[in-house]
């Protein structure tokens, strides 16, 4: 069904915002993501405002096309870093963990993530 801004959204009932605090894995759409985990969105900050609710061990996975995994993007103080990138070709990247806990790197595609 069409939601706010004309975007397609699932029908109700929806999970409460507090569900993010319990999530182990969050798939996040992106226009691009760099190898540090900086995600390029659409510039309104919706995901950044929501993702701060995630627990410290949650894996934040930017879902992008292979060519959208880039070396570097500009970063602003409010940006929430992704912990992983997932691409159709399995060319995933494992940027630095947002909470300096590199032991949490996981395989998210058919190919092993490159660190």
N, CA, C and O atoms as a DFTB+ gen file, in Angstrom:
460 C
 N C O
     1  1       0.836      -1.175       0.000
     2  2       0.000       0.000       0.000
     3  2       0.881       1.237       0.000
     4  3       2.000       1.215       0.512
     5  1       0.375       2.304      -0.571
     6  2       1.144       3.549      -0.630
     7  2       1.111       4.230       0.731
     8  3       0.051       4.399       1.334
     9  1       2.289       4.615       1.200
    10  2       2.405       5.280       2.492
    11  2       2.806       6.728       2.310
    12  3       2.585       7.332       1.260
    13  1       3.396       7.263       3.349
    14  2       3.879       8.644       3.327
    15  2       4.894       8.813       2.210
    16  3       5.689       7.905       1.968
    17  1       4.893       9.918       1.542
    18  2       5.774      10.231       0.414
    19  2       5.515       9.322      -0.788
    20  3       6.331       9.280      -1.709
    21  1       4.387       8.589      -0.796
    22  2       4.048       7.726      -1.922
    23  2       4.845       6.440      -1.996
    24  3       4.763       5.730      -2.999
    25  1       5.616       6.115      -0.964
    26  2       6.418       4.902      -0.951
    27  2       5.560       3.703      -0.583
    28  3       4.652       3.813       0.241
    29  1       5.843       2.563      -1.190
    30  2       5.111       1.353      -0.851
    31  2       5.532       0.858       0.525
    32  3       6.722       0.793       0.835
    33  1       4.559       0.513       1.338
    34  2       4.810       0.043       2.695
    35  2       3.944      -1.176       2.964
    36  3       2.889      -1.334       2.349
    37  1       4.379      -2.044       3.881
    38  2       3.529      -3.173       4.247
    39  2       2.277      -2.679       4.977
    40  3       2.281      -1.619       5.603
    41  1       1.226      -3.461       4.883
    42  2      -0.015      -3.108       5.580
    43  2       0.157      -3.338       7.082
    44  3       1.022      -4.101       7.511
    45  1      -0.679      -2.667       7.868
    46  2      -0.662      -2.828       9.326
    47  2      -1.039      -4.267       9.678
    48  3      -1.690      -4.934       8.873
    49  1      -0.658      -4.757      10.830
    50  2      -0.030      -4.056      11.955
    51  2       1.486      -3.967      11.772
    52  3       2.108      -4.858      11.194
    53  1       2.060      -2.889      12.269
    54  2       3.493      -2.661      12.189
    55  2       4.135      -2.923      13.545
    56  3       3.479      -2.865      14.585
    57  1       5.427      -3.211      13.508
    58  2       6.173      -3.353      14.758
    59  2       6.381      -1.978      15.376
    60  3       6.495      -0.989      14.652
    61  1       6.434      -1.898      16.689
    62  2       6.714      -0.596      17.312
    63  2       8.178      -0.208      17.086
    64  3       9.020      -1.060      16.801
    65  1       8.461       1.072      17.217
    66  2       9.834       1.561      17.039
    67  2      10.808       0.862      17.980
    68  3      11.987       0.715      17.659
    69  1      10.321       0.433      19.135
    70  2      11.188      -0.234      20.113
    71  2      11.712      -1.581      19.608
    72  3      12.650      -2.129      20.188
    73  1      11.127      -2.116      18.549
    74  2      11.599      -3.396      18.002
    75  2      13.056      -3.295      17.544
    76  3      13.773      -4.295      17.554
    77  1      13.498      -2.115      17.147
    78  2      14.889      -1.948      16.719
    79  2      15.869      -2.220      17.855
    80  3      16.989      -2.658      17.596
    81  1      15.489      -1.977      19.081
    82  2      16.406      -2.205      20.199
    83  2      16.693      -3.687      20.380
    84  3      17.709      -4.052      20.972
    85  1      15.806      -4.551      19.876
    86  2      15.967      -5.999      20.019
    87  2      16.500      -6.670      18.760
    88  3      16.806      -7.862      18.782
    89  1      16.615      -5.931      17.673
    90  2      17.030      -6.514      16.394
    91  2      18.496      -6.924      16.420
    92  3      19.347      -6.191      16.924
    93  1      18.780      -8.097      15.875
    94  2      20.155      -8.558      15.712
    95  2      20.712      -8.158      14.359
    96  3      21.922      -8.004      14.196
    97  1      19.818      -7.989      13.383
    98  2      20.211      -7.677      12.010
    99  2      19.181      -6.725      11.427
   100  3      17.978      -6.959      11.541
   101  1      19.654      -5.646      10.797
   102  2      18.763      -4.678      10.163
   103  2      19.264      -4.460       8.736
   104  3      20.404      -4.045       8.530
   105  1      18.406      -4.742       7.753
   106  2      18.724      -4.476       6.353
   107  2      18.310      -3.048       6.047
   108  3      17.168      -2.657       6.287
   109  1      19.256      -2.265       5.512
   110  2      19.027      -0.840       5.300
   111  2      19.255      -0.507       3.824
   112  3      20.340      -0.755       3.300
   113  1      18.244       0.052       3.147
   114  2      18.466       0.447       1.751
   115  2      19.438       1.617       1.683
   116  3      19.507       2.438       2.598
   117  1      20.181       1.681       0.595
   118  2      21.156       2.759       0.437
   119  2      21.368       3.044      -1.038
   120  3      21.186       2.171      -1.887
   121  1      21.752       4.269      -1.331
   122  2      22.157       4.624      -2.689
   123  2      23.608       4.223      -2.911
   124  3      24.020       3.931      -4.034
   125  1      24.381       4.214      -1.825
   126  2      25.786       3.803      -1.854
   127  2      26.251       3.613      -0.419
   128  3      25.636       4.119       0.521
   129  1      27.350       2.874      -0.264
   130  2      27.986       2.711       1.039
   131  2      29.483       2.601       0.788
   132  3      29.914       2.015      -0.205
   133  1      30.273       3.168       1.693
   134  2      31.719       3.053       1.496
   135  2      32.304       1.994       2.431
   136  3      31.591       1.413       3.249
   137  1      33.578       1.757       2.303
   138  2      34.227       0.674       3.057
   139  2      34.387       0.984       4.535
   140  3      34.770       0.111       5.315
   141  1      34.096       2.228       4.931
   142  2      34.091       2.582       6.355
   143  2      32.714       2.391       6.971
   144  3      32.549       2.477       8.187
   145  1      31.719       2.130       6.111
   146  2      30.359       1.954       6.604
   147  2      29.489       3.181       6.460
   148  3      28.336       3.177       6.891
   149  1      30.023       4.238       5.856
   150  2      29.229       5.447       5.644
   151  2      28.198       5.152       4.557
   152  3      28.543       4.713       3.459
   153  1      26.927       5.399       4.879
   154  2      25.821       5.106       3.969
   155  2      25.280       6.391       3.376
   156  3      25.092       7.385       4.077
   157  1      25.031       6.358       2.067
   158  2      24.395       7.477       1.393
   159  2      22.926       7.131       1.223
   160  3      22.573       6.168       0.542
   161  1      22.081       7.928       1.848
   162  2      20.641       7.727       1.732
   163  2      20.049       8.796       0.839
   164  3      20.692       9.271      -0.097
   165  1      18.825       9.164       1.135
   166  2      18.139      10.176       0.326
   167  2      18.168      11.552       0.983
   168  3      17.518      12.477       0.495
   169  1      18.904      11.704       2.074
   170  2      19.147      13.022       2.626
   171  2      18.142      13.546       3.633
   172  3      18.212      14.720       3.996
   173  1      17.225      12.739       4.093
   174  2      16.260      13.233       5.082
   175  2      16.553      12.732       6.486
   176  3      15.910      13.176       7.437
   177  1      17.503      11.824       6.644
   178  2      17.928      11.377       7.963
   179  2      17.004      10.407       8.675
   180  3      17.207      10.129       9.857
   181  1      15.987       9.881       7.988
   182  2      15.035       8.983       8.645
   183  2      15.729       7.756       9.228
   184  3      15.520       7.420      10.393
   185  1      16.554       7.086       8.421
   186  2      17.224       5.878       8.913
   187  2      18.212       6.205      10.017
   188  3      18.291       5.476      11.006
   189  1      18.965       7.284       9.872
   190  2      19.925       7.649      10.914
   191  2      19.222       7.899      12.243
   192  3      19.715       7.475      13.288
   193  1      18.078       8.581      12.218
   194  2      17.336       8.836      13.462
   195  2      16.795       7.543      14.060
   196  3      16.722       7.412      15.282
   197  1      16.414       6.589      13.218
   198  2      15.879       5.320      13.715
   199  2      16.979       4.372      14.187
   200  3      16.826       3.701      15.208
   201  1      18.077       4.315      13.453
   202  2      19.122       3.322      13.729
   203  2      19.883       3.575      15.025
   204  3      20.537       2.661      15.528
   205  1      19.823       4.768      15.576
   206  2      20.485       5.011      16.855
   207  2      19.839       4.182      17.962
   208  3      20.432       4.014      19.028
   209  1      18.627       3.660      17.729
   210  2      17.935       2.823      18.710
   211  2      18.451       1.387      18.727
   212  3      18.145       0.633      19.651
   213  1      19.221       1.003      17.729
   214  2      19.711      -0.378      17.643
   215  2      20.704      -0.664      18.762
   216  3      21.419       0.223      19.228
   217  1      20.728      -1.915      19.176
   218  2      21.673      -2.336      20.196
   219  2      23.104      -2.292      19.685
   220  3      23.319      -2.261      18.473
   221  1      24.077      -2.288      20.567
   222  2      25.483      -2.156      20.171
   223  2      26.003      -3.340      19.361
   224  3      27.010      -3.202      18.666
   225  1      25.349      -4.501      19.430
   226  2      25.827      -5.663      18.689
   227  2      25.004      -5.942      17.434
   228  3      25.239      -6.935      16.745
   229  1      24.053      -5.083      17.138
   230  2      23.227      -5.257      15.941
   231  2      24.073      -5.088      14.686
   232  3      24.919      -4.197      14.605
   233  1      23.835      -5.946      13.722
   234  2      24.498      -5.818      12.426
   235  2      23.620      -4.939      11.546
   236  3      22.452      -5.248      11.306
   237  1      24.189      -3.857      11.075
   238  2      23.489      -2.934      10.191
   239  2      24.021      -3.171       8.790
   240  3      25.181      -2.885       8.496
   241  1      23.163      -3.695       7.929
   242  2      23.594      -4.159       6.610
   243  2      23.025      -3.256       5.525
   244  3      21.814      -3.227       5.307
   245  1      23.893      -2.523       4.849
   246  2      23.477      -1.702       3.719
   247  2      23.295      -2.612       2.519
   248  3      24.196      -3.379       2.180
   249  1      22.146      -2.535       1.876
   250  2      21.849      -3.345       0.694
   251  2      22.044      -2.449      -0.526
   252  3      21.297      -1.494      -0.737
   253  1      23.064      -2.774      -1.329
   254  2      23.418      -1.963      -2.492
   255  2      23.791      -2.855      -3.672
   256  3      24.011      -4.056      -3.517
   257  1      23.857      -2.252      -4.835
   258  2      24.366      -2.945      -6.026
   259  2      25.897      -2.986      -5.926
   260  3      26.499      -2.216      -5.178
   261  1      26.512      -3.886      -6.682
   262  2      27.978      -4.018      -6.637
   263  2      28.690      -2.685      -6.855
   264  3      29.623      -2.347      -6.127
   265  1      28.248      -1.934      -7.854
   266  2      28.929      -0.677      -8.184
   267  2      28.643       0.427      -7.170
   268  3      29.254       1.494      -7.238
   269  1      27.726       0.191      -6.231
   270  2      27.405       1.195      -5.220
   271  2      28.218       1.020      -3.937
   272  3      28.044       1.778      -2.983
   273  1      29.096       0.032      -3.914
   274  2      30.061      -0.120      -2.826
   275  2      31.306       0.641      -3.272
   276  3      32.022       0.199      -4.170
   277  1      31.558       1.781      -2.642
   278  2      32.606       2.692      -3.094
   279  2      33.687       2.843      -2.029
   280  3      33.527       2.400      -0.892
   281  1      34.781       3.472      -2.417
   282  2      35.900       3.620      -1.490
   283  2      35.623       4.622      -0.377
   284  3      35.960       4.369       0.779
   285  1      35.005       5.769      -0.714
   286  2      34.790       6.775       0.326
   287  2      33.611       7.683      -0.018
   288  3      33.437       8.100      -1.163
   289  1      32.813       7.975       0.999
   290  2      31.704       8.916       0.908
   291  2      31.885       9.977       1.991
   292  3      32.551       9.724       2.994
   293  1      31.304      11.155       1.803
   294  2      31.372      12.152       2.875
   295  2      30.551      11.691       4.072
   296  3      29.538      11.009       3.919
   297  1      30.996      12.069       5.255
   298  2      30.342      11.637       6.490
   299  2      29.997      12.868       7.326
   300  3      30.780      13.812       7.425
   301  1      28.803      12.834       7.926
   302  2      28.386      13.913       8.817
   303  2      28.222      13.350      10.229
   304  3      28.044      12.141      10.383
   305  1      28.275      14.183      11.250
   306  2      28.220      13.698      12.637
   307  2      26.996      12.850      12.973
   308  3      27.088      11.961      13.820
   309  1      25.859      13.097      12.336
   310  2      24.642      12.351      12.650
   311  2      24.556      11.002      11.930
   312  3      23.668      10.206      12.237
   313  1      25.459      10.726      10.978
   314  2      25.405       9.487      10.205
   315  2      25.675       8.273      11.092
   316  3      26.609       8.276      11.894
   317  1      24.859       7.251      10.944
   318  2      25.057       5.986      11.656
   319  2      25.747       5.025      10.687
   320  3      25.219       4.732       9.614
   321  1      26.916       4.543      11.067
   322  2      27.704       3.675      10.187
   323  2      27.105       2.286      10.093
   324  3      26.592       1.739      11.069
   325  1      27.183       1.728       8.893
   326  2      26.785       0.348       8.669
   327  2      27.923      -0.568       9.120
   328  3      29.092      -0.182       9.082
   329  1      27.580      -1.762       9.539
   330  2      28.610      -2.720       9.922
   331  2      28.987      -3.623       8.756
   332  3      30.067      -4.214       8.747
   333  1      28.085      -3.732       7.757
   334  2      28.322      -4.595       6.606
   335  2      27.638      -4.025       5.377
   336  3      26.768      -3.159       5.471
   337  1      28.052      -4.531       4.221
   338  2      27.380      -4.219       2.965
   339  2      27.046      -5.533       2.288
   340  3      27.828      -6.482       2.350
   341  1      25.898      -5.596       1.644
   342  2      25.462      -6.791       0.928
   343  2      25.152      -6.395      -0.498
   344  3      24.375      -5.471      -0.737
   345  1      25.758      -7.090      -1.449
   346  2      25.564      -6.786      -2.857
   347  2      25.094      -8.030      -3.596
   348  3      25.333      -9.145      -3.130
   349  1      24.424      -7.864      -4.752
   350  2      23.943      -9.025      -5.502
   351  2      25.053      -9.987      -5.909
   352  3      24.852     -11.201      -5.935
   353  1      26.224      -9.439      -6.227
   354  2      27.333     -10.276      -6.671
   355  2      28.151     -10.856      -5.534
   356  3      29.166     -11.511      -5.775
   357  1      27.731     -10.628      -4.308
   358  2      28.483     -11.142      -3.176
   359  2      29.746     -10.362      -2.904
   360  3      30.598     -10.801      -2.132
   361  1      29.872      -9.215      -3.528
   362  2      31.057      -8.381      -3.322
   363  2      30.834      -7.523      -2.090
   364  3      30.897      -6.295      -2.150
   365  1      30.577      -8.175      -0.992
   366  2      30.298      -7.449       0.243
   367  2      31.550      -6.856       0.824
   368  3      32.656      -7.337       0.580
   369  1      31.373      -5.827       1.580
   370  2      32.491      -5.218       2.268
   371  2      32.233      -5.287       3.752
   372  3      31.076      -5.323       4.170
   373  1      33.250      -5.305       4.542
   374  2      33.016      -5.256       5.977
   375  2      33.741      -4.047       6.512
   376  3      34.902      -4.133       6.913
   377  1      33.053      -2.915       6.517
   378  2      33.643      -1.710       7.072
   379  2      33.925      -1.887       8.557
   380  3      33.461      -2.843       9.179
   381  1      34.677      -0.974       9.107
   382  2      34.963      -1.027      10.542
   383  2      33.653      -1.065      11.315
   384  3      32.704      -0.363      10.966
   385  1      33.598      -1.862      12.336
   386  2      32.374      -1.979      13.137
   387  2      32.119      -0.654      13.824
   388  3      33.050      -0.026      14.329
   389  1      30.880      -0.225      13.849
   390  2      30.555       1.106      14.369
   391  2      30.855       1.245      15.836
   392  3      30.923       2.366      16.341
   393  1      31.037       0.151      16.539
   394  2      31.333       0.244      17.967
   395  2      32.682      -0.424      18.282
   396  3      32.903      -0.942      19.377
   397  1      33.560      -0.391      17.293
   398  2      34.926      -0.911      17.461
   399  2      34.952      -2.350      17.958
   400  3      35.775      -2.699      18.805
   401  1      34.070      -3.174      17.444
   402  2      34.013      -4.570      17.832
   403  2      34.118      -5.431      16.587
   404  3      33.135      -6.034      16.156
   405  1      35.322      -5.488      16.003
   406  2      35.534      -6.157      14.725
   407  2      35.271      -7.653      14.785
   408  3      35.200      -8.296      13.737
   409  1      35.125      -8.226      15.964
   410  2      34.872      -9.662      16.074
   411  2      33.491     -10.048      15.573
   412  3      33.209     -11.239      15.446
   413  1      32.630      -9.104      15.289
   414  2      31.271      -9.388      14.864
   415  2      31.102      -9.528      13.358
   416  3      29.967      -9.562      12.885
   417  1      32.161      -9.610      12.600
   418  2      32.063      -9.726      11.161
   419  2      31.438     -11.079      10.818
   420  3      31.863     -12.117      11.327
   421  1      30.418     -11.055       9.944
   422  2      29.711     -12.276       9.555
   423  2      29.663     -12.393       8.039
   424  3      29.805     -11.397       7.330
   425  1      29.465     -13.600       7.549
   426  2      29.287     -13.827       6.118
   427  2      27.840     -13.511       5.776
   428  3      26.925     -14.135       6.313
   429  1      27.625     -12.546       4.887
   430  2      26.281     -12.115       4.558
   431  2      25.865     -12.462       3.140
   432  3      24.715     -12.239       2.761
   433  1      26.774     -12.999       2.359
   434  2      26.478     -13.357       0.988
   435  2      27.114     -14.703       0.701
   436  3      27.703     -15.314       1.593
   437  1      27.005     -15.164      -0.511
   438  2      27.588     -16.449      -0.866
   439  2      29.099     -16.433      -0.787
   440  3      29.732     -17.473      -0.600
   441  1      29.671     -15.260      -0.928
   442  2      31.127     -15.120      -0.832
   443  2      31.475     -14.500       0.508
   444  3      30.687     -13.729       1.054
   445  1      32.625     -14.819       1.037
   446  2      33.089     -14.256       2.296
   447  2      33.316     -12.761       2.157
   448  3      33.840     -12.297       1.144
   449  1      32.931     -12.024       3.154
   450  2      33.160     -10.577       3.145
   451  2      34.641     -10.291       3.231
   452  3      35.384     -10.990       3.920
   453  1      35.063      -9.257       2.527
   454  2      36.461      -8.846       2.569
   455  2      36.639      -7.766       3.605
   456  3      35.909      -6.774       3.609
   457  1      37.610      -7.951       4.489
   458  2      37.841      -6.932       5.521
   459  2      39.100      -6.148       5.194
   460  3      39.474      -5.242       5.938
